Amino acid sequence: MLRRCNLIVWGVLLFIAWNLLLLFFLLGRPPAGMGGGGSLDPEQLTREVVRVAEEVELELEDQKKLLQQIQRHRGLWQRGRKQQTPPPPRLGGTASAPGSHSAAAQVKDVVLPVLVIGCDRPTIRRCLDKLLSYRPSKELFPILVSQDCGHEETARVIASYGDQVLHLRQPDLSEPRVAPEHRKFRGYYKISRHYRWALNQVFRARRYQAAVVVEDDLEVAPDFFEYFRALLPLLLDDPTLWCASAWNDNGKEQMVDAASEPEALYRTDFFPGLGWMLLRSTWEELEPKWPAAFWDDWMRSPAQRRGRACVRPEVSRTVTFGRKGVSNGQFFDQHLRFIKLSQRFVPFASLDLSYLRRERYDVDFPRRVYAAPALRVEELQRNERPELGRVRVQYSTRDTFKAFARALGAMDDLKSGVPRAGYRGVVTFMFRGRRVYLAPPKDWSGYDPAWS
C-alpha cells in the first residue's frame, strides 16, 4: 500500500513539472498569426494572453483536483494502518484485561434480541412499556413477543405496539399429553413447549447469536440493556460461563448493598432465570434434550450445568409483578415481592469485568470469604463485634445450612445440592448492614445432589 501511494505522488509531481514546462512554452511562444519579425497587434495580443491565462487556470484546477484525490487516498491508507495496528494497552485505573477490548469491539454492533414470553396476561403492557422506555436502539435490541394460549385481549395489547415489537404466536395450542399423576402440572408442560418453540424462532429461524429472555410479568431496571450488552463479550469468551442473569434470589432490599455496590456482580452455580441471556451455541446444546416440563429445574441439574456458572448482580435488574401463574403465587407473598429493583444506571460497558473470569474469581473470591472472621449465627443476631464489616458463618451439613439461611433471611432451598445464588457452596448477602458469607468449610469438595 505504501509503495502504491509513493508511485501516485511521484506521478503527480512529474505531471505538474510537465505542465509548468508547457506553461513556459505557451508564454514564450509568439502569438498566432505573427511572423518572426512582424509588428505586434495589441488587440490580437490581448486575446492571446486571455486564452493562455484560461488554459493555465484550467490546468491549475485539474492539478488541484488531482492533489485532493491523492489526499483522500492518503487518508484511507493511514486509517488502514491504524486498523491493522493493535491499540496500546491501558494502564492503571479500571483498565480492561488483555483481549477484552477486542472482544467488546466484536459485539459492539451484534444484534441482541429480547424475547418476551407471554400467554394470557394483558398486564404484559407494564413489561413492554419499561423495555421500550429504556431500549437504546430498536435496531440493536429488537423485541420479540412470543405468545402462547391464544388469549385475544393479550394479543390486542401486544398488537397495539405496532412495529415497535415483533408479535410471534405459538401455533400448537393443543393440550399436552401428561401422565395422570401430572395432570395438575399441565401448565408447566405448556410453558416448556412454548419455550422450546420460541427459542427456536430466535436461534434457528432468525439465527441470532445470543438472546435475552424475559417473561411477561417482569419489570426491568434502567440499565437492563447496558448490563447484558456489557456481559455478552464475557459470555462469548469464557466457556466456564453459560448464562448471565438479571436476578438475585437473595435480592431483598435489606439484603443487598444498593448504596455502595450497585455495580457488584458475582458468579453463581445456581441458574437464576428471571431475565437471562444465553448464546445460540448453548441452545444448540440444550434443544435436542429439552424437557417436557419443569425446564428451569432441569437447567439446574448437574447434567446440564456441567460445572458452568452464571453471572448475577448484587442488585436485581428485574422484579416480578406476577403473583398469579402456574405456581399459584408460590414464594411471591413471602419473598418475591420484596426483591429490590435497581434504579441507578451503572455504565457496565465502561467497567472492567475481567474479575468474573474463573481463573481470577476462583482465587480472589475464596480468599476474601475465608479471610473474613467467623461468627456464629447467634452472635450476628445479637450484633456482636460490630466493627467487623465482613463476617463468615460456617455450615457443614444440609440441615445447618437450611437453619442458618432461615435465621438470616436467605433462601434456604437447594436444587441438586446447589443453594440459591451460591458459588462453590458460598452464599453472600447483607445482614443488618454488614457483609455475610454463609460458607462451607475451606476444604469444600463439591455439591452433594442429595442435599435437595
C-alpha positions in Angstrom: 0.0 0.0 0.0 2.9 2.4 0.8 4.6 1.6 -2.5 1.4 2.4 -4.4 1.0 5.7 -2.6 4.6 6.7 -3.4 4.1 5.9 -7.1 1.0 8.1 -7.2 2.9 11.0 -5.5 5.8 10.8 -8.0 3.4 10.6 -10.9 1.7 13.8 -9.8 5.0 15.6 -9.4 6.0 14.7 -12.9 2.6 15.8 -14.2 3.0 19.2 -12.5 6.5 19.6 -13.9 5.3 18.8 -17.4 2.5 21.4 -17.1 5.0 24.0 -15.9 7.2 23.5 -18.9 4.1 23.7 -21.1 3.2 26.9 -19.4 6.6 28.5 -20.0 6.4 27.4 -23.7 2.9 29.0 -24.1 4.0 32.2 -22.5 7.3 32.3 -24.5 5.9 31.5 -28.0 4.8 34.3 -30.4 1.1 34.9 -30.8 -0.7 33.1 -33.5 -0.6 34.7 -37.0 2.7 36.7 -36.3 5.8 36.2 -38.3 9.2 36.2 -36.8 9.8 39.9 -37.3 6.2 41.2 -37.6 4.8 44.1 -35.5 2.5 43.3 -32.5 -1.2 43.8 -32.9 -2.4 45.0 -29.4 -5.9 43.6 -29.8 -4.6 40.2 -31.0 -2.0 40.1 -28.3 -4.7 40.7 -25.6 -6.9 37.9 -26.9 -3.8 35.6 -26.9 -2.9 36.5 -23.3 -6.5 35.9 -22.2 -6.5 32.5 -23.9 -3.2 31.4 -22.4 -4.5 32.6 -18.9 -7.6 30.5 -19.3 -5.5 27.4 -20.3 -3.3 28.0 -17.2 -6.4 28.3 -15.0 -7.8 25.0 -16.3 -4.5 23.2 -15.8 -4.3 24.5 -12.2 -7.8 23.4 -11.5 -7.0 19.9 -12.8 -3.9 19.8 -10.6 -5.9 20.9 -7.6 -8.4 18.1 -8.1 -5.6 15.6 -8.5 -4.0 16.7 -5.3 -7.3 16.4 -3.4 -7.7 12.9 -4.8 -4.2 12.0 -3.5 -5.0 13.4 -0.1 -8.1 11.2 0.1 -6.1 8.1 -0.8 -3.6 9.0 1.8 -6.3 9.3 4.5 -7.6 5.9 3.6 -4.2 4.4 3.7 -3.5 5.9 7.2 -6.8 4.7 8.5 -6.0 1.2 7.2 -2.7 1.3 9.1 -4.4 2.3 12.3 -6.9 -0.5 12.0 -4.1 -3.0 11.5 -2.1 -1.7 14.5 -3.5 -3.0 17.9 -4.3 -0.3 20.4 -1.8 0.3 23.1 -2.6 -1.3 26.5 -4.4 0.8 29.0 -2.6 1.2 32.3 -3.9 1.8 35.7 -7.4 2.7 36.9 -10.1 0.3 35.6 -8.2 -1.0 32.6 -9.7 -4.0 30.9 -8.0 -7.3 30.8 -5.9 -8.2 27.7 -8.2 -9.1 24.8 -11.4 -7.7 26.4 -11.3 -4.6 24.2 -11.2 -6.7 21.0 -14.0 -8.9 22.4 -16.1 -5.9 23.2 -15.4 -4.4 19.7 -16.6 -7.7 18.1 -20.0 -7.5 19.8 -20.5 -3.7 19.6 -22.9 -4.0 16.7 -24.2 -7.5 17.4 -28.0 -7.5 17.4 -29.1 -8.7 20.8 -32.8 -9.5 20.8 -35.1 -9.6 23.8 -37.5 -12.5 23.8 -40.6 -11.8 25.9 -42.5 -15.0 26.8 -46.3 -14.2 27.1 -49.5 -16.0 27.4 -52.7 -14.6 28.9 -51.7 -11.5 30.9 -52.8 -8.2 29.5 -50.5 -6.7 32.1 -47.7 -7.5 29.7 -48.1 -3.8 28.9 -46.2 -3.0 32.0 -43.3 -5.2 30.9 -43.2 -3.8 27.4 -43.6 -0.2 28.4 -40.4 -0.4 30.6 -38.5 -2.3 27.9 -39.3 0.3 25.3 -38.7 3.2 27.5 -35.2 2.0 28.4 -34.2 0.5 25.0 -31.3 2.5 23.5 -31.7 1.1 19.9 -34.5 -0.6 18.1 -32.1 -2.0 15.6 -29.6 -3.5 18.1 -32.3 -4.6 20.6 -35.3 -5.9 18.7 -38.1 -7.1 21.0 -39.8 -10.3 20.0 -43.0 -11.2 21.9 -43.9 -14.8 21.7 -47.5 -15.5 22.8 -48.9 -18.8 23.8 -52.5 -19.6 24.9 -54.3 -17.6 22.1 -55.6 -15.1 24.6 -57.2 -12.3 22.5 -57.1 -9.5 25.0 -53.4 -10.0 25.5 -52.9 -10.3 21.7 -54.6 -6.9 21.3 -52.3 -5.3 23.8 -49.3 -6.7 22.0 -50.6 -5.5 18.6 -51.1 -2.0 20.0 -47.3 -1.5 19.9 -47.2 -1.8 16.1 -43.7 -2.2 14.7 -42.0 -1.5 18.0 -42.2 -5.2 18.7 -42.5 -8.4 16.7 -45.5 -10.4 17.7 -45.0 -14.2 17.3 -47.8 -16.7 18.0 -47.1 -20.2 19.2 -49.1 -22.4 16.8 -49.5 -25.5 18.9 -52.3 -24.8 21.4 -53.3 -28.4 21.9 -53.4 -30.0 25.4 -50.2 -31.8 26.1 -50.2 -35.5 26.9 -49.2 -36.0 30.5 -49.2 -38.8 33.0 -52.3 -39.0 35.2 -50.2 -38.0 38.3 -49.0 -34.9 36.5 -52.4 -33.5 35.4 -52.2 -30.7 37.9 -48.8 -29.7 36.3 -50.2 -29.4 32.8 -49.3 -25.7 32.8 -45.7 -26.5 33.2 -45.8 -28.7 30.2 -47.2 -25.9 28.1 -44.6 -23.5 29.3 -41.7 -25.8 28.4 -43.2 -26.5 25.0 -43.6 -22.7 24.4 -40.0 -22.0 25.5 -38.7 -24.6 23.0 -40.7 -23.1 20.1 -39.9 -19.5 21.0 -36.1 -20.1 21.4 -36.1 -22.0 18.1 -37.6 -18.9 16.5 -34.8 -16.8 17.8 -31.8 -19.1 17.2 -32.8 -21.4 14.4 -35.2 -19.4 12.3 -33.6 -16.0 12.7 -30.0 -17.1 13.6 -29.3 -14.6 16.3 -26.0 -15.1 18.1 -27.4 -14.5 21.6 -30.7 -13.5 23.2 -32.1 -12.2 26.5 -35.2 -14.0 27.8 -37.8 -12.3 30.0 -41.3 -13.3 31.0 -44.4 -11.1 30.6 -44.6 -10.4 34.4 -41.1 -8.8 34.7 -40.2 -5.2 35.1 -36.7 -4.1 34.1 -34.2 -1.6 35.5 -32.9 1.5 33.7 -29.5 -0.2 32.9 -31.1 -3.6 31.8 -29.8 -3.3 28.2 -26.4 -1.9 29.3 -26.0 -4.8 31.7 -26.5 -7.5 29.1 -24.6 -5.8 26.4 -21.6 -5.5 28.7 -21.7 -9.2 29.7 -22.0 -10.5 26.2 -18.2 -10.4 25.4 -17.6 -12.3 28.7 -20.1 -14.9 27.9 -18.6 -15.4 24.4 -15.1 -15.5 25.7 -15.3 -17.6 28.9 -16.5 -21.2 28.4 -17.0 -21.7 32.1 -20.0 -19.3 31.9 -23.2 -20.4 30.3 -25.6 -17.6 31.2 -26.0 -14.1 32.6 -29.0 -13.3 34.8 -30.5 -10.0 35.9 -31.9 -11.7 39.1 -30.5 -12.1 42.6 -32.5 -14.7 44.6 -31.5 -13.1 47.8 -32.1 -9.6 46.5 -34.4 -8.2 49.2 -33.7 -4.5 49.9 -32.2 -5.2 53.4 -30.0 -8.0 52.0 -28.2 -6.0 49.2 -25.8 -3.1 49.3 -27.6 -0.9 46.7 -25.9 2.2 48.0 -22.2 1.2 47.9 -22.1 -1.7 45.5 -24.8 -1.2 42.8 -22.3 -2.4 40.2 -21.2 -5.6 42.0 -21.5 -8.8 40.0 -21.0 -12.4 41.1 -20.6 -15.9 39.7 -23.2 -18.3 40.8 -23.6 -22.1 40.3 -27.4 -21.7 40.6 -29.4 -21.0 37.4 -31.4 -17.9 38.4 -33.6 -17.3 35.3 -36.0 -14.3 35.6 -34.3 -12.2 32.9 -31.3 -14.1 31.5 -29.1 -14.3 28.5 -27.8 -17.3 26.6 -25.8 -18.0 23.4 -27.0 -19.8 20.3 -24.3 -22.4 20.9 -25.8 -23.1 24.3 -29.3 -23.5 22.8 -28.0 -25.9 20.2 -26.6 -28.0 23.0 -29.8 -27.9 25.1 -32.6 -28.0 22.5 -32.2 -31.7 21.4 -32.8 -32.9 25.0 -35.2 -30.1 26.1 -37.6 -31.4 28.8 -41.3 -31.8 28.5 -41.9 -29.8 31.8 -40.1 -28.0 34.6 -37.4 -26.6 32.3 -35.9 -24.3 34.9 -35.2 -27.0 37.4 -33.9 -29.2 34.6 -31.4 -26.4 33.8 -30.2 -26.6 37.4 -29.3 -30.3 37.2 -25.6 -31.3 37.0 -26.1 -32.9 33.6 -27.0 -29.5 32.1 -24.9 -27.2 34.2 -21.7 -29.3 33.6 -19.7 -27.3 36.1 -20.5 -24.0 34.4 -21.7 -20.8 36.2 -23.9 -17.8 35.5 -23.3 -14.2 36.3 -25.8 -12.5 38.7 -25.9 -9.0 40.1 -25.8 -7.7 43.7 -29.0 -5.7 43.0 -31.6 -7.2 40.7 -32.2 -5.7 37.3 -35.6 -7.3 37.1 -38.5 -7.8 39.5 -41.7 -9.8 39.1 -45.2 -8.4 39.5 -47.0 -11.6 38.5 -48.4 -13.1 41.6 -50.8 -15.3 39.7 -49.5 -18.0 37.5 -49.0 -21.7 37.2 -47.1 -21.7 40.5 -50.2 -20.2 42.2 -48.1 -17.4 43.8 -45.5 -19.7 45.3 -42.9 -17.6 47.1 -44.4 -14.4 45.9 -46.1 -13.1 49.1 -43.3 -14.3 51.3 -40.3 -13.4 49.1 -40.6 -12.3 45.5 -42.5 -9.1 46.1 -39.7 -7.8 48.4 -36.9 -8.0 45.8 -35.2 -4.7 45.3 -35.1 -3.3 41.7 -32.0 -1.2 40.9 -32.9 2.3 40.0 -29.4 3.6 39.3 -27.9 3.4 35.9 -24.5 1.7 36.0 -22.3 2.1 32.9 -21.3 -1.6 32.9 -19.8 -1.3 29.4 -17.1 1.0 30.6 -16.2 -1.2 33.7 -13.5 -3.8 33.8 -15.4 -7.1 34.3 -12.5 -9.4 33.9 -12.6 -10.2 37.6 -15.5 -12.5 36.7 -13.3 -14.9 34.7 -12.9 -18.1 36.6 -9.1 -18.1 36.7 -9.3 -14.8 38.7 -12.6 -15.3 40.5 -11.7 -18.7 41.9 -8.6 -17.2 43.5 -10.0 -13.9 44.7 -13.4 -14.9 45.9 -12.4 -17.8 48.3 -9.5 -15.7 49.6 -12.0 -13.0 50.5 -14.5 -15.4 52.0 -12.1 -17.3 54.2 -10.2 -14.2 55.3 -13.4 -13.0 56.9 -13.7 -13.6 60.7 -16.0 -16.5 61.6 -19.1 -15.7 63.8 -22.0 -17.8 65.0 -25.5 -17.0 63.9 -26.4 -16.1 67.5 -23.6 -13.6 67.6 -24.7 -12.0 64.4 -28.3 -11.7 65.6 -27.1 -10.0 68.8 -25.0 -7.7 66.6 -21.7 -8.7 68.4 -18.4 -7.5 67.0 -20.0 -4.5 65.1 -16.6 -3.4 64.0 -16.4 -6.3 61.6 -17.8 -5.3 58.2 -17.4 -8.7 56.7 -18.0 -12.0 58.5 -18.3 -15.7 57.8 -20.9 -18.1 59.1 -19.8 -21.7 58.5 -22.2 -24.6 57.9 -21.2 -28.2 57.4 -24.5 -30.1 56.7 -27.7 -29.7 54.8 -29.7 -29.1 57.9 -27.3 -26.5 59.3 -27.3 -24.6 56.0 -31.1 -24.5 55.9 -31.3 -23.5 59.6 -28.7 -20.7 59.3 -30.2 -19.4 56.0 -33.7 -19.1 57.5 -32.3 -17.4 60.6 -30.5 -14.8 58.5 -33.4 -14.3 56.0 -31.8 -16.0 53.0 -33.4 -18.5 50.7 -32.9 -22.0 52.2 -33.9 -24.3 49.4 -31.4 -26.2 47.2 -31.6 -27.7 43.7 -29.4 -30.7 43.1 -27.5 -29.6 46.2 -26.8 -26.0 45.0 -28.1 -23.2 47.1 -29.8 -20.2 45.5 -27.2 -17.5 44.5 -24.4 -19.8 45.7 -20.9 -20.3 44.3 -18.6 -23.0 45.5 -21.1 -23.5 48.3 -20.9 -19.9 49.4 -24.0 -17.6 49.6 -23.3 -14.0 50.2 -25.7 -11.2 51.3 -26.1 -8.3 53.7 -27.4 -8.8 57.2 -28.0 -5.7 59.3 -25.6 -3.6 57.4 -22.6 -6.0 57.1 -21.5 -8.5 54.5 -22.1 -12.1 55.4 -20.6 -15.2 53.7 -22.6 -18.3 54.5 -19.9 -20.8 53.6 -18.9 -24.5 53.9 -15.5 -25.5 55.4 -12.5 -24.3 53.4 -11.8 -27.8 52.2 -15.2 -28.0 50.4 -15.1 -30.7 47.7 -18.3 -30.1 45.7 -22.0 -30.2 45.8 -24.0 -33.2 47.1 -27.1 -33.7 44.9 -28.7 -35.5 47.9 -28.9 -32.1 49.6 -32.3 -31.2 47.9 
